[in-house]
Amino acid sequence: MDAYLDKVAITFHSHYDALRQRRAFKSRGVDSQLVPVPRSLSSSCGTALLINRASFDASALLDDIEGAFEYKEGAWCALLRP
C-alpha cells in the first residue's frame, strides 16, 4: 500500500464522470492517474483517480464525485463525501 501514501483517491458514479474530472485536472495542471478503485472503497463504476495529496483542492472537484479518500495509517479516510 506504499503506493497510496501521500495520495488521494477520488471515486465516481460513472466512468464518464471520472474522465471529465481527469480533463478538468489536466486543464489546471494537476497530474492524475486512472486506477481501479481500491478494494476497501466502494464505487459504482470501479474507476478512481489518484492525485498527490498536496494537489488536492475540493473546489477543483466537479459535482459528480462519489467521494475523496486519503490513505493514512494503513486505512482509507474520507476527506469528502458529498
C-alpha contacts under 8 A as a table, 3 or more apart, distances in Angstrom:
res1	aa1	res2	aa2	distance
1	M	4	Y	5.59
1	M	5	L	7.30
1	M	74	G	7.70
2	D	5	L	5.33
4	Y	7	K	5.23
4	Y	8	V	7.67
4	Y	71	Y	6.17
5	L	71	Y	6.04
5	L	72	K	7.31
6	D	52	N	5.95
6	D	53	R	5.09
6	D	54	A	7.68
6	D	70	E	7.59
6	D	71	Y	7.15
7	K	50	L	6.27
7	K	51	I	5.55
7	K	52	N	4.54
7	K	53	R	4.75
7	K	70	E	6.26
7	K	71	Y	6.72
8	V	49	L	7.95
8	V	50	L	5.57
8	V	51	I	5.38
8	V	52	N	6.14
8	V	53	R	5.44
8	V	56	F	7.17
8	V	68	A	6.58
8	V	69	F	5.47
8	V	70	E	4.72
8	V	71	Y	7.01
9	A	37	V	7.93
9	A	48	A	6.15
9	A	49	L	5.60
9	A	50	L	4.71
9	A	51	I	6.79
9	A	68	A	5.67
9	A	69	F	5.17
9	A	70	E	6.49
10	I	48	A	5.36
10	I	49	L	5.15
10	I	50	L	6.53
10	I	65	I	7.14
10	I	66	E	7.41
10	I	67	G	5.72
10	I	68	A	4.32
10	I	69	F	6.36
11	T	18	A	7.60
11	T	37	V	7.08
11	T	43	S	6.05
11	T	46	G	7.92
11	T	47	T	6.58
11	T	48	A	4.63
11	T	49	L	6.76
11	T	65	I	6.05
11	T	66	E	5.14
11	T	67	G	5.30
11	T	68	A	6.37
12	F	15	H	7.14
12	F	17	D	6.26
12	F	18	A	5.96
12	F	43	S	6.33
12	F	44	S	6.73
12	F	45	C	6.60
12	F	46	G	7.96
12	F	47	T	6.86
12	F	48	A	6.63
12	F	64	D	6.77
12	F	65	I	4.58
12	F	66	E	4.56
12	F	67	G	7.02
13	H	17	D	6.94
13	H	43	S	6.55
13	H	44	S	4.85
13	H	45	C	5.67
13	H	64	D	7.07
13	H	65	I	6.53
13	H	66	E	5.83
14	S	17	D	5.33
14	S	18	A	6.64
14	S	44	S	6.48
14	S	45	C	4.89
14	S	47	T	7.78
15	H	18	A	5.07
15	H	19	L	6.30
15	H	45	C	5.93
15	H	46	G	7.95
15	H	47	T	6.34
16	Y	19	L	5.16
16	Y	20	R	6.17
17	D	20	R	5.03
17	D	21	Q	6.16
17	D	64	D	6.26
17	D	65	I	7.21
18	A	21	Q	5.19
18	A	22	R	6.17
18	A	34	L	7.91
18	A	47	T	6.96
18	A	48	A	6.82
18	A	49	L	6.96
18	A	65	I	7.91
19	L	22	R	5.01
19	L	23	R	6.29
20	R	23	R	5.23
20	R	24	A	6.29
21	Q	24	A	4.93
21	Q	25	F	6.16
21	Q	61	L	6.96
21	Q	62	L	6.34
22	R	25	F	5.11
22	R	26	K	6.14
22	R	32	S	6.55
22	R	33	Q	8.00
22	R	49	L	7.40
23	R	26	K	4.98
23	R	27	S	6.23
24	A	27	S	5.23
24	A	28	R	6.56
24	A	60	A	7.85
25	F	28	R	5.12
25	F	29	G	6.23
25	F	30	V	4.92
25	F	31	D	6.89
25	F	32	S	7.14
25	F	60	A	7.52
26	K	29	G	4.96
26	K	30	V	5.45
26	K	31	D	6.48
26	K	32	S	7.68
27	S	30	V	7.58
30	V	51	I	7.67
30	V	55	S	6.68
31	D	51	I	6.40
31	D	52	N	7.83
32	S	49	L	6.13
32	S	50	L	5.52
32	S	51	I	4.86
32	S	52	N	7.87
33	Q	49	L	5.37
33	Q	50	L	5.16
33	Q	51	I	6.77
34	L	47	T	6.72
34	L	48	A	5.78
34	L	49	L	4.68
34	L	50	L	6.57
35	V	47	T	5.90
35	V	48	A	5.32
35	V	49	L	6.04
35	V	50	L	7.02
36	P	46	G	5.74
36	P	47	T	4.87
36	P	48	A	5.85
37	V	41	L	6.56
37	V	42	S	7.23
37	V	43	S	6.84
37	V	46	G	5.24
37	V	47	T	5.30
37	V	48	A	5.09
38	P	41	L	5.61
38	P	42	S	7.94
39	R	42	S	7.18
40	S	76	W	7.56
41	L	76	W	7.70
42	S	46	G	7.71
43	S	46	G	5.29
43	S	47	T	7.29
43	S	66	E	7.16
51	I	55	S	6.72
51	I	56	F	7.05
52	N	55	S	5.32
52	N	56	F	6.75
53	R	56	F	5.31
53	R	70	E	7.57
57	D	60	A	5.51
57	D	61	L	7.29
58	A	61	L	5.46
58	A	80	L	7.92
61	L	65	I	7.55
62	L	65	I	6.72
65	I	68	A	7.87
65	I	82	P	7.53
66	E	81	R	6.64
66	E	82	P	6.96
67	G	78	A	7.25
67	G	79	L	7.61
67	G	80	L	5.49
67	G	81	R	4.62
67	G	82	P	6.67
68	A	78	A	6.04
68	A	79	L	5.37
68	A	80	L	4.98
68	A	81	R	6.64
69	F	76	W	5.88
69	F	77	C	5.31
69	F	78	A	4.43
69	F	79	L	5.14
69	F	80	L	6.95
70	E	76	W	5.49
70	E	77	C	5.23
70	E	78	A	6.44
70	E	79	L	6.46
71	Y	74	G	6.69
71	Y	75	A	5.56
71	Y	76	W	4.42
71	Y	77	C	6.18
72	K	75	A	5.51
72	K	76	W	6.20
72	K	77	C	6.75
78	A	81	R	6.90
